[in-house]
Amino acid sequence: MSIPALEQQFERQRGQLPGPTDSRREALAAFLAKGFPTRRDEAWRYTDLKPIATGRFELSTPPPSEASRSEVRALLAEAAADGSARGEPAVPADGAPAEPAHDAPAGRAVFVDGRLDDTLSRLTPVPGLAIVDLAAEWKRFDEPVRRRRFEGHPLAQLNRAFARDGIAIHVSAGTEVRAPLELFLAGGGETNLAPQPRIAIELERGAALTVVVHCLDAGGAANWLNLVIDVVQAEGSRLTLHRLQEHGPEVFHTSLLAADLAKDASLEVGYVDLGGRLARNDIDVKLNEPGAHVSVFGVFLASPGQHIDDQIRIDHAAPHTTSDTAFRGIADGNGHGVFNGKVVVRRDAQRIEARQTSDNLLLSERAEIDTKPELEIYADDVKCSHGATVGELDEEQLFYLRSRGIDDAAARGLLTFAFANSLLRRLGPAWLRERAARKVAGQLPDHGRWESLV
């Protein structure tokens, strides 16, 4: 991924990318001016991108092969088993969209190796909800006001330069979409791909929407997913965005969620990271007008050989805004987790409330979790708090369980699961919550000896 290699890829693909070439070239130049972030950059001090920077990835991914599509079809069928209680129809063998069940989601968009797949997606019309191919709307979503939101996020600039596929989600004023919209970002088994998808979400005044993002892969292919989710919420709108990441063991995942909230808008973000070789999540939320609120929660499980880095920045740019951030991390073996949460309170942002917690468990002596909650306050009438803990399981709680006849391994597994589940239970819909809980339990030591007790 040298500079010449990136430039060659761009020149080879630029004629096939939507939107003005000059804008994309500008984004690529902004990225190349500094290159891939290194650990000398404060925001990246704990995360080494050298495996990505030195890898040979294809950023403009080709259309998926039928073999890849078949692999993803099998993944969707397996995920549909979790959705049986919600009325989600099974994926037909031929991959054609099924008839929606009574309790089916509002729609489903499936990306295979970064490319939107019409045969696996089901985007039936819903009143007040518009979902269009981002290529048709690219110019509008690449206006200067939106470009500025990517400043300080170099990998988002790379996405701007190479993004080929994506969707624009628009909810009309006063529309409440009751069923969730599901987005699947799936790897089909091809290797050395680096898809750069873009998701744009716009909620008009008083609109409400729930979006579920599910990242998963077939096999153990080595790929890199660089995702950007761009959110704009108008007055009084409500967005819930929950994401479950369970990539294959050799996949690199980097993402940016950038959100701007107007008066009385509310945003809830829930991230669960269980897979991948390296995952780096940037969440950058700006509360622009009074009454805006954001709640961010997350759980990560860094198993041996995994690195998971969550970077949260919440900008209180207006008075009477509120935020709540809560993350729980678990690291086992030589797994490495990172949490950096920063709350910025502008000079005129009086009477804001901001809470931030980061609690972490180490399951082995080699495991490591670095946590750094930050407050940057320029106003004097505020209520802000933060706290962080890193430790082991409570011996008194272990003793209590052992005294009730539960062996040591089962007691440790139960307590670890309960630690994570206190936030997992905030996930919705139910199938996502249950799948995440089951996947977390399955990665904990000796889960077969205690899982039936949950």
VOFI-623841 format. One record per residue (C-alpha): residue number from 0; residue in one letter; x, y, z. Coordinates in steps of 0.05 Angstrom, whole numbers, plus 5000, padded with zeros to 4 digits. Example, Ala and Ser with C-alpha at 12.3 -4.5 7.8 and 13.67 -1.06 7.14 Angstrom:
2
SITE, num, residu, X, Y, Z
SITE, 0, a, 5246, 4910, 5156
SITE, 1, s, 5273, 4979, 5143
//
This chain:
454
SITE, num, residu, X, Y, Z
SITE, 0, m, 5000, 5000, 5000
SITE, 1, s, 5056, 5048, 4981
SITE, 2, i, 5040, 5117, 4955
SITE, 3, p, 5055, 5096, 4883
SITE, 4, a, 5011, 5035, 4891
SITE, 5, l, 4953, 5076, 4917
SITE, 6, e, 4960, 5127, 4861
SITE, 7, q, 4963, 5071, 4809
SITE, 8, q, 4900, 5040, 4837
SITE, 9, f, 4865, 5107, 4835
SITE, 10, e, 4884, 5122, 4763
SITE, 11, r, 4863, 5052, 4742
SITE, 12, q, 4795, 5058, 4775
SITE, 13, r, 4777, 5132, 4774
SITE, 14, g, 4735, 5127, 4711
SITE, 15, q, 4690, 5076, 4745
SITE, 16, l, 4680, 5113, 4810
SITE, 17, p, 4617, 5156, 4819
SITE, 18, g, 4621, 5231, 4828
SITE, 19, p, 4672, 5284, 4806
SITE, 20, t, 4743, 5258, 4798
SITE, 21, d, 4773, 5323, 4824
SITE, 22, s, 4739, 5316, 4892
SITE, 23, r, 4765, 5245, 4899
SITE, 24, r, 4834, 5265, 4878
SITE, 25, e, 4832, 5319, 4931
SITE, 26, a, 4814, 5267, 4984
SITE, 27, l, 4870, 5221, 4962
SITE, 28, a, 4920, 5279, 4964
SITE, 29, a, 4897, 5296, 5035
SITE, 30, f, 4910, 5224, 5055
SITE, 31, l, 4977, 5217, 5020
SITE, 32, a, 5002, 5283, 5050
SITE, 33, k, 5008, 5246, 5117
SITE, 34, g, 5001, 5173, 5098
SITE, 35, f, 4976, 5119, 5143
SITE, 36, p, 4973, 5140, 5217
SITE, 37, t, 5030, 5113, 5260
SITE, 38, r, 5038, 5104, 5334
SITE, 39, r, 5074, 5171, 5336
SITE, 40, d, 5005, 5202, 5325
SITE, 41, e, 4972, 5211, 5393
SITE, 42, a, 4905, 5185, 5370
SITE, 43, w, 4939, 5122, 5344
SITE, 44, r, 4990, 5111, 5398
SITE, 45, y, 4963, 5042, 5417
SITE, 46, t, 4946, 5017, 5347
SITE, 47, d, 4996, 4996, 5295
SITE, 48, l, 4970, 4999, 5223
SITE, 49, k, 5034, 4971, 5193
SITE, 50, p, 5001, 4905, 5172
SITE, 51, i, 4951, 4946, 5132
SITE, 52, a, 5001, 4998, 5106
SITE, 53, t, 5048, 4944, 5081
SITE, 54, g, 4994, 4897, 5055
SITE, 55, r, 4974, 4888, 4983
SITE, 56, f, 4901, 4904, 4983
SITE, 57, e, 4855, 4921, 4925
SITE, 58, l, 4815, 4982, 4946
SITE, 59, s, 4767, 4983, 4887
SITE, 60, t, 4738, 4914, 4895
SITE, 61, p, 4709, 4877, 4835
SITE, 62, p, 4638, 4851, 4832
SITE, 63, p, 4631, 4789, 4876
SITE, 64, s, 4638, 4721, 4843
SITE, 65, e, 4581, 4671, 4846
SITE, 66, a, 4624, 4631, 4895
SITE, 67, s, 4628, 4691, 4942
SITE, 68, r, 4554, 4704, 4935
SITE, 69, s, 4540, 4631, 4954
SITE, 70, e, 4584, 4637, 5015
SITE, 71, v, 4547, 4699, 5038
SITE, 72, r, 4480, 4667, 5023
SITE, 73, a, 4499, 4612, 5073
SITE, 74, l, 4519, 4665, 5124
SITE, 75, l, 4452, 4699, 5117
SITE, 76, a, 4415, 4634, 5124
SITE, 77, e, 4452, 4621, 5189
SITE, 78, a, 4437, 4691, 5214
SITE, 79, a, 4364, 4682, 5194
SITE, 80, a, 4360, 4625, 5245
SITE, 81, d, 4371, 4678, 5298
SITE, 82, g, 4316, 4719, 5266
SITE, 83, s, 4263, 4665, 5265
SITE, 84, a, 4228, 4695, 5326
SITE, 85, r, 4221, 4762, 5290
SITE, 86, g, 4189, 4731, 5229
SITE, 87, e, 4249, 4739, 5183
SITE, 88, p, 4240, 4694, 5123
SITE, 89, a, 4294, 4644, 5105
SITE, 90, v, 4339, 4661, 5047
SITE, 91, p, 4317, 4620, 4986
SITE, 92, a, 4368, 4573, 4955
SITE, 93, d, 4369, 4614, 4891
SITE, 94, g, 4383, 4678, 4930
SITE, 95, a, 4320, 4713, 4905
SITE, 96, p, 4288, 4761, 4954
SITE, 97, a, 4236, 4725, 4997
SITE, 98, e, 4167, 4751, 5011
SITE, 99, p, 4170, 4793, 5075
SITE, 100, a, 4139, 4762, 5137
SITE, 101, h, 4092, 4801, 5182
SITE, 102, d, 4146, 4819, 5232
SITE, 103, a, 4202, 4825, 5181
SITE, 104, p, 4252, 4884, 5182
SITE, 105, a, 4238, 4947, 5144
SITE, 106, g, 4290, 4925, 5094
SITE, 107, r, 4357, 4890, 5086
SITE, 108, a, 4418, 4915, 5047
SITE, 109, v, 4472, 4863, 5036
SITE, 110, f, 4543, 4882, 5016
SITE, 111, v, 4586, 4826, 4989
SITE, 112, d, 4660, 4843, 4992
SITE, 113, g, 4639, 4916, 4995
SITE, 114, r, 4592, 4914, 4935
SITE, 115, l, 4517, 4923, 4944
SITE, 116, d, 4484, 4858, 4921
SITE, 117, d, 4414, 4866, 4894
SITE, 118, t, 4399, 4792, 4893
SITE, 119, l, 4411, 4784, 4968
SITE, 120, s, 4383, 4851, 4990
SITE, 121, r, 4310, 4864, 5002
SITE, 122, l, 4294, 4938, 4997
SITE, 123, t, 4218, 4938, 4990
SITE, 124, p, 4185, 5007, 4992
SITE, 125, v, 4166, 5033, 5061
SITE, 126, p, 4126, 5097, 5067
SITE, 127, g, 4171, 5154, 5089
SITE, 128, l, 4235, 5113, 5082
SITE, 129, a, 4278, 5121, 5020
SITE, 130, i, 4340, 5078, 5007
SITE, 131, v, 4379, 5093, 4944
SITE, 132, d, 4445, 5074, 4914
SITE, 133, l, 4495, 5126, 4939
SITE, 134, a, 4526, 5132, 4870
SITE, 135, a, 4463, 5168, 4846
SITE, 136, e, 4469, 5218, 4904
SITE, 137, w, 4544, 5222, 4908
SITE, 138, k, 4551, 5296, 4891
SITE, 139, r, 4502, 5317, 4945
SITE, 140, f, 4536, 5274, 4998
SITE, 141, d, 4605, 5299, 4980
SITE, 142, e, 4590, 5373, 4990
SITE, 143, p, 4643, 5415, 5027
SITE, 144, v, 4603, 5417, 5092
SITE, 145, r, 4605, 5341, 5094
SITE, 146, r, 4678, 5336, 5074
SITE, 147, r, 4698, 5378, 5134
SITE, 148, r, 4670, 5324, 5180
SITE, 149, f, 4724, 5277, 5156
SITE, 150, e, 4781, 5324, 5175
SITE, 151, g, 4825, 5290, 5226
SITE, 152, h, 4804, 5221, 5202
SITE, 153, p, 4855, 5200, 5150
SITE, 154, l, 4824, 5133, 5134
SITE, 155, a, 4758, 5167, 5120
SITE, 156, q, 4794, 5209, 5068
SITE, 157, l, 4818, 5145, 5036
SITE, 158, n, 4745, 5122, 5036
SITE, 159, r, 4725, 5187, 5003
SITE, 160, a, 4776, 5175, 4948
SITE, 161, f, 4758, 5102, 4934
SITE, 162, a, 4686, 5090, 4958
SITE, 163, r, 4648, 5057, 4902
SITE, 164, d, 4587, 5026, 4934
SITE, 165, g, 4541, 5051, 4988
SITE, 166, i, 4471, 5071, 5004
SITE, 167, a, 4436, 5135, 5024
SITE, 168, i, 4380, 5126, 5076
SITE, 169, h, 4330, 5182, 5082
SITE, 170, v, 4271, 5185, 5130
SITE, 171, s, 4218, 5238, 5117
SITE, 172, a, 4194, 5288, 5170
SITE, 173, g, 4149, 5258, 5222
SITE, 174, t, 4159, 5186, 5198
SITE, 175, e, 4172, 5133, 5251
SITE, 176, v, 4199, 5070, 5219
SITE, 177, r, 4179, 5018, 5270
SITE, 178, a, 4216, 4957, 5242
SITE, 179, p, 4293, 4959, 5240
SITE, 180, l, 4332, 4967, 5177
SITE, 181, e, 4387, 4914, 5171
SITE, 182, l, 4454, 4924, 5137
SITE, 183, f, 4499, 4864, 5127
SITE, 184, l, 4573, 4875, 5109
SITE, 185, a, 4597, 4806, 5090
SITE, 186, g, 4662, 4778, 5064
SITE, 187, g, 4652, 4722, 5014
SITE, 188, g, 4719, 4687, 5020
SITE, 189, e, 4760, 4725, 4968
SITE, 190, t, 4826, 4751, 4995
SITE, 191, n, 4868, 4815, 4994
SITE, 192, l, 4807, 4859, 4984
SITE, 193, a, 4798, 4927, 5017
SITE, 194, p, 4726, 4950, 5006
SITE, 195, q, 4710, 5022, 5023
SITE, 196, p, 4634, 5026, 5031
SITE, 197, r, 4597, 5089, 5052
SITE, 198, i, 4531, 5092, 5089
SITE, 199, a, 4495, 5160, 5091
SITE, 200, i, 4436, 5169, 5139
SITE, 201, e, 4391, 5230, 5140
SITE, 202, l, 4332, 5239, 5187
SITE, 203, e, 4286, 5298, 5177
SITE, 204, r, 4249, 5333, 5233
SITE, 205, g, 4214, 5285, 5281
SITE, 206, a, 4235, 5223, 5242
SITE, 207, a, 4255, 5158, 5277
SITE, 208, l, 4294, 5098, 5253
SITE, 209, t, 4332, 5037, 5279
SITE, 210, v, 4391, 5010, 5239
SITE, 211, v, 4426, 4944, 5254
SITE, 212, v, 4495, 4933, 5223
SITE, 213, h, 4523, 4863, 5222
SITE, 214, c, 4595, 4849, 5199
SITE, 215, l, 4613, 4777, 5185
SITE, 216, d, 4656, 4735, 5139
SITE, 217, a, 4661, 4667, 5107
SITE, 218, g, 4726, 4629, 5118
SITE, 219, g, 4792, 4658, 5140
SITE, 220, a, 4809, 4706, 5083
SITE, 221, a, 4855, 4765, 5098
SITE, 222, n, 4818, 4829, 5080
SITE, 223, w, 4809, 4900, 5103
SITE, 224, l, 4741, 4934, 5111
SITE, 225, n, 4744, 5010, 5116
SITE, 226, l, 4674, 5035, 5130
SITE, 227, v, 4645, 5105, 5137
SITE, 228, i, 4576, 5119, 5166
SITE, 229, d, 4554, 5192, 5157
SITE, 230, v, 4494, 5214, 5199
SITE, 231, v, 4455, 5280, 5198
SITE, 232, q, 4395, 5287, 5244
SITE, 233, a, 4345, 5345, 5242
SITE, 234, e, 4306, 5373, 5300
SITE, 235, g, 4272, 5321, 5345
SITE, 236, s, 4294, 5261, 5305
SITE, 237, r, 4314, 5195, 5337
SITE, 238, l, 4364, 5145, 5311
SITE, 239, t, 4385, 5079, 5341
SITE, 240, l, 4446, 5046, 5309
SITE, 241, h, 4471, 4980, 5336
SITE, 242, r, 4528, 4941, 5306
SITE, 243, l, 4554, 4871, 5316
SITE, 244, q, 4624, 4858, 5289
SITE, 245, e, 4645, 4784, 5283
SITE, 246, h, 4695, 4786, 5226
SITE, 247, g, 4740, 4727, 5208
SITE, 248, p, 4806, 4720, 5246
SITE, 249, e, 4849, 4753, 5192
SITE, 250, v, 4805, 4813, 5175
SITE, 251, f, 4824, 4885, 5191
SITE, 252, h, 4765, 4930, 5207
SITE, 253, t, 4769, 5006, 5210
SITE, 254, s, 4707, 5051, 5214
SITE, 255, l, 4684, 5121, 5226
SITE, 256, l, 4615, 5141, 5250
SITE, 257, a, 4607, 5217, 5242
SITE, 258, a, 4542, 5247, 5267
SITE, 259, d, 4513, 5317, 5271
SITE, 260, l, 4452, 5328, 5316
SITE, 261, a, 4405, 5387, 5314
SITE, 262, k, 4358, 5412, 5369
SITE, 263, d, 4326, 5357, 5412
SITE, 264, a, 4353, 5302, 5367
SITE, 265, s, 4375, 5237, 5400
SITE, 266, l, 4424, 5184, 5378
SITE, 267, e, 4439, 5116, 5410
SITE, 268, v, 4500, 5078, 5386
SITE, 269, g, 4516, 5007, 5409
SITE, 270, y, 4579, 4972, 5385
SITE, 271, v, 4599, 4900, 5400
SITE, 272, d, 4667, 4876, 5374
SITE, 273, l, 4682, 4801, 5377
SITE, 274, g, 4721, 4785, 5314
SITE, 275, g, 4777, 4808, 5268
SITE, 276, r, 4852, 4811, 5275
SITE, 277, l, 4849, 4887, 5286
SITE, 278, a, 4789, 4931, 5296
SITE, 279, r, 4791, 5007, 5302
SITE, 280, n, 4726, 5044, 5313
SITE, 281, d, 4721, 5120, 5311
SITE, 282, i, 4656, 5151, 5335
SITE, 283, d, 4654, 5227, 5326
SITE, 284, v, 4589, 5261, 5348
SITE, 285, k, 4574, 5335, 5348
SITE, 286, l, 4515, 5362, 5390
SITE, 287, n, 4501, 5426, 5352
SITE, 288, e, 4438, 5453, 5385
SITE, 289, p, 4404, 5453, 5453
SITE, 290, g, 4368, 5389, 5474
SITE, 291, a, 4411, 5343, 5431
SITE, 292, h, 4430, 5277, 5466
SITE, 293, v, 4476, 5219, 5449
SITE, 294, s, 4485, 5153, 5485
SITE, 295, v, 4543, 5108, 5465
SITE, 296, f, 4555, 5040, 5494
SITE, 297, g, 4600, 4983, 5473
SITE, 298, v, 4628, 4915, 5491
SITE, 299, f, 4692, 4884, 5463
SITE, 300, l, 4724, 4817, 5473
SITE, 301, a, 4798, 4816, 5453
SITE, 302, s, 4816, 4742, 5447
SITE, 303, p, 4888, 4718, 5438
SITE, 304, g, 4920, 4753, 5379
SITE, 305, q, 4865, 4806, 5373
SITE, 306, h, 4870, 4882, 5378
SITE, 307, i, 4808, 4925, 5388
SITE, 308, d, 4811, 5001, 5394
SITE, 309, d, 4750, 5045, 5408
SITE, 310, q, 4758, 5120, 5400
SITE, 311, i, 4699, 5163, 5421
SITE, 312, r, 4695, 5238, 5413
SITE, 313, i, 4633, 5277, 5435
SITE, 314, d, 4631, 5351, 5421
SITE, 315, h, 4582, 5391, 5463
SITE, 316, a, 4577, 5451, 5417
SITE, 317, a, 4513, 5479, 5447
SITE, 318, p, 4484, 5489, 5517
SITE, 319, h, 4433, 5441, 5548
SITE, 320, t, 4461, 5380, 5512
SITE, 321, t, 4474, 5312, 5544
SITE, 322, s, 4517, 5251, 5531
SITE, 323, d, 4528, 5184, 5563
SITE, 324, t, 4585, 5136, 5545
SITE, 325, a, 4594, 5067, 5575
SITE, 326, f, 4642, 5013, 5550
SITE, 327, r, 4662, 4946, 5578
SITE, 328, g, 4723, 4908, 5553
SITE, 329, i, 4749, 4838, 5563
SITE, 330, a, 4818, 4814, 5542
SITE, 331, d, 4845, 4742, 5544
SITE, 332, g, 4911, 4711, 5526
SITE, 333, n, 4953, 4765, 5494
SITE, 334, g, 4892, 4803, 5470
SITE, 335, h, 4896, 4879, 5471
SITE, 336, g, 4839, 4928, 5480
SITE, 337, v, 4838, 5004, 5478
SITE, 338, f, 4786, 5055, 5499
SITE, 339, n, 4796, 5129, 5490
SITE, 340, g, 4735, 5172, 5504
SITE, 341, k, 4739, 5247, 5497
SITE, 342, v, 4685, 5297, 5516
SITE, 343, v, 4694, 5368, 5491
SITE, 344, v, 4652, 5424, 5521
SITE, 345, r, 4654, 5489, 5482
SITE, 346, r, 4658, 5557, 5516
SITE, 347, d, 4584, 5574, 5507
SITE, 348, a, 4559, 5504, 5521
SITE, 349, q, 4533, 5517, 5591
SITE, 350, r, 4489, 5470, 5632
SITE, 351, i, 4510, 5407, 5595
SITE, 352, e, 4514, 5338, 5626
SITE, 353, a, 4565, 5286, 5605
SITE, 354, r, 4580, 5218, 5636
SITE, 355, q, 4634, 5170, 5615
SITE, 356, t, 4654, 5101, 5642
SITE, 357, s, 4703, 5048, 5619
SITE, 358, d, 4705, 4982, 5658
SITE, 359, n, 4752, 4926, 5637
SITE, 360, l, 4770, 4855, 5656
SITE, 361, l, 4836, 4820, 5645
SITE, 362, l, 4831, 4744, 5641
SITE, 363, s, 4905, 4729, 5635
SITE, 364, e, 4971, 4759, 5657
SITE, 365, r, 4990, 4774, 5585
SITE, 366, a, 4926, 4810, 5568
SITE, 367, e, 4927, 4886, 5563
SITE, 368, i, 4874, 4941, 5562
SITE, 369, d, 4892, 5014, 5557
SITE, 370, t, 4837, 5062, 5577
SITE, 371, k, 4838, 5138, 5574
SITE, 372, p, 4775, 5178, 5589
SITE, 373, e, 4785, 5252, 5576
SITE, 374, l, 4747, 5317, 5591
SITE, 375, e, 4763, 5382, 5555
SITE, 376, i, 4719, 5435, 5586
SITE, 377, y, 4715, 5509, 5568
SITE, 378, a, 4649, 5525, 5604
SITE, 379, d, 4638, 5532, 5679
SITE, 380, d, 4565, 5510, 5690
SITE, 381, v, 4570, 5437, 5672
SITE, 382, k, 4561, 5368, 5702
SITE, 383, c, 4615, 5321, 5676
SITE, 384, s, 4642, 5256, 5704
SITE, 385, h, 4686, 5200, 5681
SITE, 386, g, 4716, 5137, 5709
SITE, 387, a, 4756, 5077, 5688
SITE, 388, t, 4774, 5010, 5718
SITE, 389, v, 4820, 4953, 5696
SITE, 390, g, 4824, 4891, 5738
SITE, 391, e, 4808, 4818, 5750
SITE, 392, l, 4747, 4782, 5774
SITE, 393, d, 4724, 4796, 5844
SITE, 394, e, 4748, 4741, 5891
SITE, 395, e, 4689, 4750, 5939
SITE, 396, q, 4640, 4738, 5882
SITE, 397, l, 4679, 4677, 5860
SITE, 398, f, 4678, 4650, 5931
SITE, 399, y, 4603, 4662, 5935
SITE, 400, l, 4590, 4621, 5872
SITE, 401, r, 4638, 4565, 5893
SITE, 402, s, 4603, 4561, 5960
SITE, 403, r, 4538, 4546, 5922
SITE, 404, g, 4569, 4486, 5888
SITE, 405, i, 4593, 4519, 5823
SITE, 406, d, 4664, 4499, 5805
SITE, 407, d, 4718, 4552, 5795
SITE, 408, a, 4719, 4550, 5718
SITE, 409, a, 4643, 4557, 5713
SITE, 410, a, 4642, 4612, 5765
SITE, 411, r, 4694, 4652, 5727
SITE, 412, g, 4656, 4643, 5662
SITE, 413, l, 4590, 4664, 5693
SITE, 414, l, 4619, 4726, 5724
SITE, 415, t, 4655, 4746, 5660
SITE, 416, f, 4591, 4737, 5619
SITE, 417, a, 4550, 4777, 5670
SITE, 418, f, 4601, 4833, 5665
SITE, 419, a, 4591, 4838, 5590
SITE, 420, n, 4517, 4824, 5590
SITE, 421, s, 4501, 4885, 5632
SITE, 422, l, 4512, 4925, 5568
SITE, 423, l, 4495, 4871, 5516
SITE, 424, r, 4424, 4870, 5541
SITE, 425, r, 4416, 4942, 5516
SITE, 426, l, 4421, 4916, 5444
SITE, 427, g, 4360, 4910, 5401
SITE, 428, p, 4325, 4877, 5366
SITE, 429, a, 4320, 4814, 5407
SITE, 430, w, 4353, 4769, 5356
SITE, 431, l, 4415, 4813, 5354
SITE, 432, r, 4419, 4815, 5430
SITE, 433, e, 4412, 4740, 5435
SITE, 434, r, 4463, 4726, 5381
SITE, 435, a, 4514, 4774, 5412
SITE, 436, a, 4504, 4742, 5481
SITE, 437, r, 4513, 4673, 5452
SITE, 438, k, 4576, 4693, 5414
SITE, 439, v, 4606, 4725, 5475
SITE, 440, a, 4592, 4664, 5517
SITE, 441, g, 4622, 4619, 5464
SITE, 442, q, 4688, 4656, 5466
SITE, 443, l, 4696, 4653, 5542
SITE, 444, p, 4737, 4597, 5574
SITE, 445, d, 4700, 4532, 5591
SITE, 446, h, 4634, 4560, 5566
SITE, 447, g, 4606, 4490, 5557
SITE, 448, r, 4609, 4479, 5632
SITE, 449, w, 4568, 4540, 5652
SITE, 450, e, 4529, 4565, 5592
SITE, 451, s, 4467, 4525, 5612
SITE, 452, l, 4465, 4564, 5677
SITE, 453, v, 4455, 4632, 5643
//
